[in-house]
């Protein structure tokens, strides 16, 4: 009897999904932030290195809570990489945006790599749940999580990349106003993430369904 109960729990527990995310989430967030830090450093800004963000250690980039929510809910985040365009050898109006765009481009690259490797190895996109994750499970989660991360960072809300990109391209006076407005954008982001994490699936799925289908269509699924 107990063995049967444990077997049912094993079949229904999303172990494959959680294990796949446990691999994908820290790797994806680390690469996203490393791209920011590396490009800023190559352009002459020592700030990422001085702040310890040019490192192979993912824990310097991703807080524990960001990994936990990424694994459990598929929504993870990392600490913003400090970038100082005025310390770059390139003009600030060019160097700042390049360093900011490096993160989302690396994320999109990971999503496309996951899709491409599925095709190269003749695998079909999978939707992992029970048991141990397969290679198809890992690559599918890699593509889906990074696509979601790229789309999330397209929102002009602090501290996401789109907000910082706008800040760097605005004239000085407008940039100062944009920075003052970052507080309410952070509030909007926090409320939205809290709703996604707390609302029941029967509310979230119908609302997010069109966006999810559009995102999967970008990957050709």
C-alpha positions as CSV (number, residue, x, y, z in Angstrom):
1,X,0.0,0.0,0.0
2,X,2.7,2.5,1.0
3,X,4.7,1.5,-2.0
4,X,1.8,2.2,-4.3
5,X,1.2,5.6,-2.7
6,X,4.9,6.5,-3.1
7,X,4.8,5.4,-6.7
8,X,1.8,7.6,-7.4
9,X,3.5,10.6,-5.7
10,X,6.6,9.9,-7.8
11,X,4.6,9.9,-11.0
12,X,2.7,13.1,-10.2
13,X,5.6,15.1,-8.6
14,X,7.2,17.4,-11.2
15,X,10.7,16.2,-10.5
16,X,11.9,16.3,-14.1
17,X,10.7,19.9,-14.5
18,X,12.3,21.0,-11.2
19,X,15.6,19.3,-11.9
20,X,15.8,20.7,-15.5
21,X,15.1,24.2,-14.1
22,X,17.8,23.7,-11.4
23,X,20.3,23.2,-14.1
24,X,19.0,25.8,-16.6
25,X,18.1,28.8,-14.3
26,X,21.5,29.4,-12.6
27,X,23.3,28.9,-15.9
28,X,21.0,31.2,-17.9
29,X,21.1,34.0,-15.3
30,X,24.8,33.7,-14.9
31,X,25.4,33.9,-18.7
32,X,23.0,36.9,-19.0
33,X,24.9,38.9,-16.4
34,X,28.4,37.7,-17.6
35,X,27.5,39.2,-21.0
36,X,26.7,42.6,-19.4
37,X,29.9,42.5,-17.3
38,X,32.2,41.2,-20.1
39,X,31.1,43.8,-22.7
40,X,31.3,46.7,-20.2
41,X,34.8,45.5,-19.2
42,X,35.9,45.2,-22.9
43,X,34.7,48.7,-23.4
44,X,37.0,50.0,-20.6
45,X,34.6,50.1,-17.6
46,X,36.3,48.5,-14.6
47,X,33.1,48.6,-12.5
48,X,31.9,45.0,-13.0
49,X,35.4,43.7,-12.1
50,X,35.6,45.9,-9.1
51,X,32.2,44.8,-7.9
52,X,33.1,41.1,-8.3
53,X,30.6,40.5,-11.1
54,X,33.1,39.4,-13.7
55,X,33.3,35.9,-12.3
56,X,32.5,32.3,-13.0
57,X,30.7,32.0,-9.7
58,X,26.9,32.1,-10.4
59,X,26.1,32.9,-6.7
60,X,27.7,36.3,-7.2
61,X,25.1,37.1,-9.7
62,X,22.0,35.2,-8.7
63,X,20.4,35.6,-5.2
64,X,19.1,32.4,-3.5
65,X,15.5,33.7,-3.8
66,X,16.0,34.3,-7.5
67,X,17.1,30.7,-8.0
68,X,14.3,29.3,-5.8
69,X,11.5,31.1,-7.7
70,X,13.1,30.3,-11.0
71,X,13.1,26.6,-10.1
72,X,9.7,26.5,-8.6
73,X,7.8,28.9,-10.8
74,X,10.0,29.5,-13.8
75,X,10.5,33.2,-13.0
76,X,14.0,33.9,-11.9
77,X,16.1,37.0,-11.5
78,X,19.6,38.2,-10.8
79,X,21.3,41.2,-9.3
80,X,21.7,44.1,-11.7
81,X,25.3,44.4,-13.0
82,X,26.7,47.9,-12.2
83,X,27.7,49.7,-15.4
84,X,29.3,53.2,-15.6
85,X,29.4,54.4,-19.2
86,X,31.4,57.5,-18.3
87,X,34.3,55.2,-17.4
88,X,34.3,53.5,-20.8
89,X,36.7,54.2,-23.6
90,X,33.8,54.3,-26.0
91,X,31.4,57.2,-26.0
92,X,28.8,56.8,-23.2
93,X,25.9,57.0,-25.6
94,X,27.3,54.0,-27.4
95,X,29.0,51.9,-24.7
96,X,26.1,52.0,-22.2
97,X,23.5,50.6,-24.6
98,X,26.0,48.0,-26.0
99,X,26.7,46.7,-22.5
100,X,23.0,46.6,-21.7
101,X,22.0,44.8,-24.9
102,X,24.7,42.2,-24.4
103,X,22.6,40.4,-21.7
104,X,19.4,40.0,-23.7
105,X,21.3,39.0,-26.8
106,X,23.1,36.3,-24.8
107,X,19.7,35.1,-23.5
108,X,18.2,35.0,-27.0
109,X,21.3,33.1,-28.1
110,X,20.7,30.5,-25.4
111,X,17.1,30.1,-26.4
112,X,18.0,29.6,-30.1
113,X,20.8,27.2,-29.1
114,X,18.3,25.1,-27.2
115,X,16.0,25.0,-30.2
116,X,18.8,24.3,-32.7
117,X,20.3,21.4,-30.6
118,X,16.9,19.8,-30.5
119,X,16.8,19.8,-34.3
120,X,20.4,18.7,-34.7
121,X,19.9,15.7,-32.5
122,X,16.5,14.9,-33.9
123,X,14.6,15.5,-30.6
124,X,11.1,16.9,-30.2
125,X,10.3,19.7,-27.7
126,X,9.3,18.0,-24.4
127,X,7.2,19.1,-21.5
128,X,9.0,17.5,-18.5
129,X,7.1,16.5,-15.5
130,X,7.7,13.2,-13.6
131,X,10.8,11.0,-13.4
132,X,14.3,12.2,-14.4
133,X,14.8,14.9,-17.1
134,X,15.9,13.7,-20.5
135,X,18.1,15.7,-22.9
136,X,15.0,16.9,-24.7
137,X,13.6,18.1,-21.4
138,X,16.7,20.1,-20.6
139,X,16.9,21.7,-24.0
140,X,13.2,22.5,-24.1
141,X,13.4,24.2,-20.6
142,X,16.6,26.0,-21.8
143,X,14.8,27.4,-24.8
144,X,11.6,28.3,-23.0
145,X,13.1,29.8,-19.9
146,X,15.5,32.0,-21.9
147,X,12.8,33.2,-24.2
148,X,10.7,34.2,-21.2
149,X,13.7,35.9,-19.7
150,X,14.4,37.9,-22.8
151,X,10.7,39.0,-23.1
152,X,10.7,39.9,-19.4
153,X,13.7,42.2,-19.8
154,X,12.0,43.9,-22.7
155,X,9.6,45.6,-20.1
156,X,10.7,49.1,-19.3
157,X,10.6,48.5,-15.5
158,X,13.5,48.9,-13.1
159,X,15.8,47.0,-12.8
160,X,15.2,45.2,-16.1
161,X,17.4,45.8,-19.1
162,X,14.9,47.8,-21.1
163,X,14.6,50.4,-18.3
164,X,18.4,50.8,-18.2
165,X,18.7,51.0,-22.0
166,X,16.2,53.8,-22.1
167,X,18.1,55.6,-19.3
168,X,21.3,55.5,-21.2
169,X,19.9,56.8,-24.5
170,X,17.8,59.7,-23.1
171,X,19.2,63.2,-22.8
172,X,20.5,64.2,-19.4
173,X,17.4,66.0,-18.1
174,X,15.0,63.3,-19.4
175,X,17.3,60.6,-18.0
176,X,17.1,62.2,-14.6
177,X,13.3,62.2,-14.7
178,X,13.4,58.5,-15.8
179,X,15.6,57.6,-12.9
180,X,13.3,59.3,-10.5
181,X,10.4,57.3,-11.9
182,X,12.2,54.0,-11.4
183,X,10.5,53.6,-8.0
184,X,7.0,53.2,-9.4
185,X,8.2,51.0,-12.2
186,X,9.8,48.7,-9.6
187,X,6.5,48.6,-7.7
188,X,4.6,47.7,-10.9
189,X,7.1,44.9,-11.6
190,X,6.9,43.6,-8.0
191,X,3.1,43.5,-8.1
192,X,3.1,41.7,-11.4
193,X,5.5,39.1,-10.3
194,X,3.7,38.6,-7.0
195,X,0.4,38.1,-9.0
196,X,2.1,35.5,-11.2
197,X,3.4,33.6,-8.2
198,X,0.3,33.8,-6.0
199,X,-2.7,33.5,-8.4
200,X,-4.1,30.0,-9.1
201,X,-3.3,28.4,-12.4
202,X,-6.9,28.6,-13.6
203,X,-6.5,32.4,-13.5
204,X,-3.0,32.7,-14.9
205,X,-3.2,30.2,-17.8
206,X,-6.1,31.8,-19.7
207,X,-4.5,35.3,-19.2
208,X,-1.0,34.2,-20.2
209,X,-2.0,31.7,-22.8
210,X,-1.9,34.0,-25.9
211,X,1.5,35.4,-24.8
212,X,2.9,31.9,-24.2
213,X,1.6,30.6,-27.6
214,X,3.2,33.7,-29.3
215,X,6.5,33.1,-27.5
216,X,6.5,29.4,-28.6
217,X,5.7,30.4,-32.1
218,X,8.9,32.5,-32.1
219,X,10.7,29.2,-31.5
220,X,8.7,27.5,-34.3
221,X,6.7,25.3,-31.9
